[in-house]
Amino acid sequence: MNARPSFPAGFRWGVSTSAYQIEGAAAEGGRGPSTWDIFCDQPGRIMDGSSGAKAADHYHRYREDVGLMRELGVTDYRFSIAWPRVVPTGSGAANRDGLAFYDRLVDELCAADITPVATLFHWDTPQPLEEAGGWLDRDIAYRFADYAAIVAERLADRVGMWITLNEPMVLTNFAYALGAHAPGRTLGMDALPVAHHQLLGHGLAVQALRAAGGRQIGIANNQAPVWPTSDSAEDRAAAGLYETLVNWLYSDPLLLGRYPDGLAAAMPGPVEDDLKIISAPLDWYGLNYYNPVRVGAPSATARIVDGFEIPSDLPFDLPEIEGYPRTDFDWPVVPDGLSEMLALLRQRYGDALPPICITENGCSYADGPDARGRVADQRRIDFLDGHLRALRRAMDDGADVRGYFVWSLLDNFEWAAGYEQRFGLVHVDYDTMARTPKDSYFWYRDLIRGQSAGGA
């Protein structure tokens, strides 16, 4: 194989996680219930009937996990802060024990010379706010800003980068439109106000973070190339609609200060005033990339995507992308899709596009320890290697990318898929909570060391 690609000095090398997927301790330290606690208690919602109540027990084992990151050699750790751990009811007074946990985690990271990268919201809405209307209600954007201010006042002196929201597209579509994620609503296109209120919450949180001294503020959007099934007018129109609803709806307001054509009228007002808040300048832009999507004209066939049924009455069809290797989550492995997406962002936004960090990229493979305790996950190594080569090519073509974060440090609770999908560089035995670094962990460690030594 060719020598590993080299990246510029100062390039950020990281790993990512989220609170509900790894922390556990759902009933400890004054944490309030989240929408995911309630969702997991509903029969049939999670494939294996599990929940994140214990997850990877990071709440009790964070020092061990930071030690794994120190040995890995990452410069940055992206984690999320659990809103219901910090503000148990979603509004009002802060929970001192919850803030103290993140204090300890951030101090441990700083002592290990790892930059804390804090995500304020990774889908775990406090349940009392959901009962008051959730992200369909405008008030939640202001409660989110209040929470951001509480966190920033405590941590802004040590957090090096901030992410307001993780993948607002997923919350809108999976949680409120299709019902596959918490809170499990099935509103279809009536879920669009969720998108607007998240973006408004983002803008208000940016204000709160800056007022408290927060620096290097961005967002993490899940975006992917959309490939029409054919060149027919019907397939191209369906693909264009999908691309607008999934990609540009969540970046045009941020970077251009406007919604894609026709969508502003579907949003709760005052839209123009809100867009001035939403489009506050960002220091950087986070891209989560996994795979492209093939889209065609609507059909009468319901399909299973990511383990749940996509309704047959959508205005587009989502056939499989064939001809590529597939992960255990049945996602196609298409490294060049990453460089394609970066090119699309540059083409659409030009000088309005801030520097980019790849805030998530990874794959699910179920490899476990062999008789000697080794986890030989060569497919994950191949995946990461291919995507980093595609990233390097995109940078050579002019993409201003400043960092790359692997999803994920640890095997974890993978939302509606439960514990059946393993994305970690580190294997977790969910019975004993023993951590076992996989071959991919050592591969990534050696790659990072090679960069700091001047590249390969």
C-alpha positions in Angstrom: 0.0 0.0 0.0 1.2 3.5 -0.7 2.6 5.6 2.1 0.1 7.1 4.4 -1.0 10.6 3.4 0.5 13.5 5.3 -1.4 16.6 6.6 -0.3 20.1 7.5 1.3 21.0 10.8 -1.4 21.9 13.3 -4.0 19.6 11.8 -6.4 18.5 14.5 -6.6 14.7 15.1 -9.6 13.7 17.2 -12.2 11.2 18.3 -15.9 11.9 18.9 -18.6 10.6 21.3 -21.9 11.7 22.7 -23.3 11.7 26.2 -26.3 9.4 26.0 -24.3 6.9 23.9 -21.5 6.4 26.4 -22.1 8.0 29.8 -24.6 5.8 31.5 -25.4 6.8 35.1 -28.8 7.9 33.8 -30.3 8.1 37.4 -27.2 9.5 39.1 -25.8 12.9 40.0 -29.1 14.7 39.8 -29.6 14.0 36.0 -33.2 14.5 34.8 -34.9 12.3 32.3 -34.4 12.8 28.6 -36.5 12.0 25.6 -34.3 9.0 25.0 -34.9 7.6 28.4 -38.6 7.6 27.8 -38.3 6.4 24.2 -36.2 3.4 25.2 -38.8 2.4 27.8 -41.4 2.0 25.0 -41.5 -1.6 23.7 -40.3 -2.1 20.2 -38.5 1.2 19.8 -34.9 -0.2 20.2 -33.9 -3.3 18.2 -32.4 -5.2 21.1 -34.7 -3.8 23.7 -31.8 -1.9 25.4 -31.3 1.7 26.5 -28.4 4.0 27.3 -29.0 3.8 31.1 -25.6 2.2 31.5 -24.1 2.5 28.0 -20.3 2.3 28.2 -20.2 3.6 31.8 -18.1 6.6 30.9 -19.5 8.6 33.8 -17.5 6.4 36.2 -14.7 5.5 33.8 -13.8 8.8 32.2 -10.3 8.8 33.6 -9.6 5.4 32.0 -11.1 6.7 28.7 -9.0 9.9 28.8 -6.0 7.6 29.4 -6.9 5.7 26.2 -7.0 9.0 24.3 -3.7 10.1 25.7 -2.1 6.9 24.5 -3.9 7.3 21.2 -2.2 10.7 20.7 -5.3 12.7 19.7 -5.0 16.4 19.9 -8.8 16.9 20.5 -11.7 15.1 22.0 -15.2 15.9 20.9 -17.8 15.0 23.5 -21.3 16.1 24.2 -22.7 17.6 27.4 -26.1 16.2 28.5 -28.6 19.0 28.8 -30.7 17.0 31.4 -27.6 16.4 33.5 -26.8 20.1 33.7 -30.4 21.5 33.8 -32.6 18.5 34.8 -35.9 20.0 33.8 -34.5 21.8 30.8 -34.9 25.3 32.4 -34.2 27.0 35.6 -31.4 26.3 38.1 -28.3 24.3 37.1 -27.5 21.0 38.7 -24.2 21.5 40.5 -23.3 17.8 40.4 -23.8 17.7 36.7 -21.6 20.6 36.1 -19.0 19.1 38.4 -18.8 16.0 36.2 -18.0 18.0 33.1 -15.5 20.1 35.2 -13.7 16.9 36.1 -13.7 15.6 32.5 -12.5 18.9 31.0 -9.7 19.1 33.7 -8.6 15.6 33.0 -8.5 16.3 29.2 -6.4 19.5 29.8 -4.0 17.6 32.0 -3.6 15.1 29.2 -2.9 18.0 26.7 -6.1 17.1 24.8 -8.3 20.0 23.7 -11.9 19.7 24.9 -14.4 20.1 22.0 -17.8 20.4 23.6 -21.1 19.7 21.8 -24.1 21.3 23.6 -26.8 19.2 22.1 -26.6 15.6 20.7 -30.4 14.8 20.7 -31.0 14.2 24.4 -33.7 16.8 25.0 -34.9 17.1 28.7 -38.2 15.3 28.8 -40.1 18.2 30.6 -39.3 20.4 27.6 -40.6 17.8 25.2 -43.8 17.6 27.2 -44.2 21.3 26.8 -43.9 21.0 23.0 -40.3 20.1 22.5 -38.6 21.5 19.3 -42.0 22.3 17.8 -42.3 25.1 20.3 -40.3 28.3 19.8 -39.6 28.7 23.5 -37.2 25.8 23.5 -34.7 27.8 21.5 -34.5 30.3 24.4 -34.2 27.6 27.0 -31.3 26.1 24.9 -29.6 29.5 25.0 -30.0 29.7 28.8 -28.4 26.3 29.1 -25.6 27.3 26.8 -24.9 30.3 29.0 -24.7 28.1 32.1 -22.3 25.7 30.5 -20.1 28.4 29.0 -19.9 30.3 32.3 -18.4 27.2 33.9 -16.3 25.8 31.1 -15.4 28.5 28.5 -12.0 29.1 30.1 -10.9 25.6 29.1 -13.0 24.4 26.2 -11.1 25.0 23.0 -13.9 24.5 20.5 -17.7 24.5 20.8 -20.4 22.8 18.7 -23.9 24.1 19.3 -25.9 21.3 17.6 -25.1 17.9 16.3 -27.0 17.0 13.1 -30.2 19.0 13.4 -31.3 17.2 10.2 -31.4 13.9 12.1 -33.5 15.3 14.9 -36.0 16.8 12.5 -36.3 13.8 10.2 -35.7 10.8 12.3 -37.2 12.0 15.5 -40.1 14.2 14.5 -40.9 13.3 10.9 -40.5 9.5 10.8 -40.6 8.5 14.4 -37.5 6.3 14.4 -35.7 8.3 17.1 -36.8 10.0 20.3 -39.4 11.4 20.9 -40.9 9.2 18.1 -43.3 11.6 16.4 -44.5 10.9 12.9 -45.3 14.4 11.6 -43.9 14.1 8.0 -43.4 17.6 6.5 -45.2 19.1 9.5 -41.9 18.6 11.3 -40.3 21.5 9.5 -40.7 23.9 12.5 -38.3 21.7 14.3 -35.6 22.6 11.9 -36.2 26.3 12.3 -36.3 26.2 16.1 -33.0 24.2 16.2 -31.3 26.8 14.0 -32.7 29.6 16.1 -31.5 27.9 19.2 -28.1 27.6 17.5 -28.0 31.3 16.8 -29.0 32.3 20.3 -26.5 29.8 21.8 -23.7 31.4 19.7 -24.6 34.7 21.3 -24.6 33.2 24.8 -21.3 31.4 24.2 -19.5 34.5 22.9 -20.9 36.6 25.8 -19.3 34.1 28.2 -16.0 34.1 26.5 -16.5 31.0 24.3 -14.1 30.8 21.4 -14.0 28.7 18.2 -17.7 28.2 17.8 -19.2 25.9 15.1 -21.9 23.4 14.3 -21.9 19.8 13.1 -24.1 19.0 10.1 -24.6 15.6 8.5 -24.4 16.1 4.8 -23.8 13.8 1.9 -23.8 13.8 -1.9 -27.2 12.9 -3.4 -27.0 10.7 -6.5 -30.1 10.6 -8.8 -31.2 7.1 -9.7 -31.2 8.1 -13.4 -31.0 11.2 -15.6 -34.8 11.3 -16.0 -36.5 14.6 -15.0 -38.5 12.8 -12.4 -35.5 11.2 -10.6 -33.5 14.4 -10.8 -36.4 16.4 -9.3 -36.8 13.9 -6.5 -33.0 14.0 -5.8 -33.1 17.8 -5.8 -35.9 17.9 -3.3 -34.1 15.4 -1.0 -30.9 17.3 -1.3 -32.6 20.6 -0.3 -34.5 19.0 2.7 -31.5 17.1 4.0 -28.4 19.2 3.1 -29.1 22.8 2.2 -32.0 23.4 4.7 -29.5 23.2 7.5 -26.6 25.2 5.9 -28.1 27.9 3.7 -29.6 29.8 6.7 -26.2 29.6 8.6 -24.0 30.6 5.7 -26.2 32.6 3.4 -28.7 34.0 5.8 -31.7 32.6 3.9 -33.6 29.4 3.4 -33.6 27.5 0.1 -36.3 28.7 -2.3 -39.8 28.0 -1.1 -39.0 26.8 2.4 -39.1 30.1 4.3 -42.8 30.2 3.9 -43.1 26.8 5.7 -41.2 28.1 8.8 -42.7 29.7 11.9 -41.9 33.5 12.1 -40.6 36.0 12.4 -38.4 34.3 9.8 -36.4 37.3 8.5 -35.6 38.5 12.1 -34.7 35.0 13.1 -32.3 34.5 10.2 -30.3 37.5 11.3 -29.6 35.5 14.6 -29.2 32.2 12.8 -26.6 33.5 10.4 -24.2 34.9 13.0 -20.6 34.3 11.7 -19.1 30.9 12.6 -15.4 30.3 13.4 -15.5 26.9 11.7 -18.0 24.5 10.1 -18.3 20.8 11.1 -19.1 18.1 8.5 -20.2 14.6 9.5 -19.8 12.3 6.6 -20.7 8.6 6.3 -21.9 7.8 2.7 -23.7 9.2 -0.3 -27.5 8.7 -0.8 -29.2 7.5 -4.0 -32.6 9.1 -4.6 -35.2 8.5 -7.3 -38.8 9.4 -8.0 -41.3 8.1 -5.5 -42.4 4.5 -5.6 -45.1 2.5 -3.8 -42.4 0.4 -2.0 -41.5 0.9 1.6 -37.8 0.4 2.3 -35.8 -0.5 5.4 -33.1 2.1 6.0 -30.8 2.0 9.1 -33.0 -0.7 10.5 -36.4 1.0 10.2 -39.0 1.3 7.6 -39.1 4.4 5.4 -42.8 5.1 4.5 -43.9 4.5 0.9 -45.7 7.8 0.7 -42.6 10.0 0.7 -42.0 12.3 -2.4 -38.8 10.3 -3.2 -37.4 6.7 -3.2 -34.2 5.7 -1.5 -32.8 2.7 -3.4 -29.5 1.1 -2.3 -26.2 2.2 -3.7 -24.8 -1.0 -5.3 -21.2 -1.9 -6.3 -19.4 -0.9 -3.1 -18.4 -2.7 0.1 -20.8 -2.3 2.9 -20.4 -1.9 6.7 -22.3 -4.0 9.2 -24.8 -1.2 9.3 -25.3 -1.9 5.6 -24.0 1.5 4.6 -22.0 1.7 1.4 -18.3 2.5 1.8 -17.6 5.4 -0.6 -14.5 7.4 0.4 -14.7 9.6 -2.7 -18.1 10.8 -1.4 -16.3 12.8 1.2 -14.2 14.7 -1.3 -17.4 15.2 -3.4 -19.3 16.7 -0.5 -16.4 19.1 0.3 -16.4 20.2 -3.3 -20.2 20.7 -3.2 -19.8 22.9 -0.1 -17.1 25.0 -1.7 -19.2 25.4 -4.9 -22.3 26.4 -3.1 -20.9 28.8 -0.5 -17.6 30.1 -1.8 -16.0 32.6 0.5 -19.0 32.3 2.9 -17.8 28.8 3.9 -15.6 28.9 7.1 -12.7 26.5 7.6 -14.0 22.9 8.0 -13.4 20.1 10.5 -14.6 16.6 9.7 -16.4 16.1 13.0 -17.6 12.6 12.4 -16.4 9.8 10.0 -16.5 6.1 10.9 -18.0 2.7 10.4 -19.7 -0.1 12.2 -18.0 -3.6 12.2 -18.8 -6.2 14.8 -15.2 -7.6 15.2 -14.6 -8.7 18.8 -11.6 -10.0 20.8 -10.1 -13.3 19.6 -8.7 -16.0 22.0 -5.6 -13.8 22.6 -7.7 -10.7 23.2 -6.8 -9.0 19.9 -9.5 -7.2 17.9 -8.4 -7.5 14.3 -10.7 -5.0 12.6 -8.9 -4.6 9.2 -12.1 -3.4 7.5 -12.2 -0.4 9.8 -8.5 0.4 9.0 -9.3 0.2 5.3 -12.3 2.5 5.8 -10.3 5.1 7.7 -7.4 4.9 5.3 -9.6 5.3 2.3 -11.4 8.3 3.7 -8.3 10.1 4.8 -6.8 9.6 1.4 -10.0 11.1 -0.1 -9.7 14.0 2.4 -6.1 14.7 1.4 -7.1 14.8 -2.2 -9.9 17.3 -1.4 -7.5 19.5 0.5 -5.0 19.3 -2.5 -7.9 20.6 -4.6 -8.5 23.6 -2.3 -10.7 22.4 0.5 -9.8 24.3 3.7 -10.1 21.4 6.2 -8.4 21.8 9.6 -9.2 18.6 11.4 -10.6 15.0 11.4 -12.5 13.2 14.1 -13.1 9.5 14.1 -16.5 8.3 15.2 -16.1 6.9 17.7 -13.6 6.4 20.5 -15.7 3.6 22.1 -18.3 1.1 21.1 -21.6 2.5 22.4 -25.4 2.6 22.5 -26.2 3.2 18.8 -29.6 4.8 19.2 -32.4 2.7 17.8 -30.0 0.0 16.9 -29.1 -0.5 20.5 -25.8 -2.3 21.1 -25.8 -4.3 17.9 -23.6 -1.8 16.0 -20.0 -1.2 17.0 -18.3 2.0 15.8 -15.5 2.2 18.3 -11.7 2.2 18.0 -12.0 0.6 21.4 -14.1 -2.5 22.0 -16.4 -2.4 25.0 -17.5 -5.6 26.8 -20.9 -4.5 28.0 -21.0 -7.1 30.7 -17.7 -6.2 32.4 -17.1 -2.7 30.7 -13.6 -3.9 29.9 -12.0 -1.7 27.2 -9.9 -3.4 24.5 -8.2 -1.2 21.9 -8.7 -2.6 18.4 -6.1 -2.9 15.7 -7.7 0.3 14.2 -6.8 2.1 17.4 -3.2 1.3 17.0 -3.3 2.1 13.3 -4.7 5.6 14.1 -2.2 6.1 16.9 0.7 5.3 14.5 -0.8 7.6 11.8 -1.0 10.5 14.3 2.5 9.8 15.5 3.7 9.8 11.9 2.1 13.2 11.3 3.8 14.8 14.3 7.1 13.3 13.1 6.7 15.1 9.8 4.4 12.9 7.9 4.8 9.6 6.1 
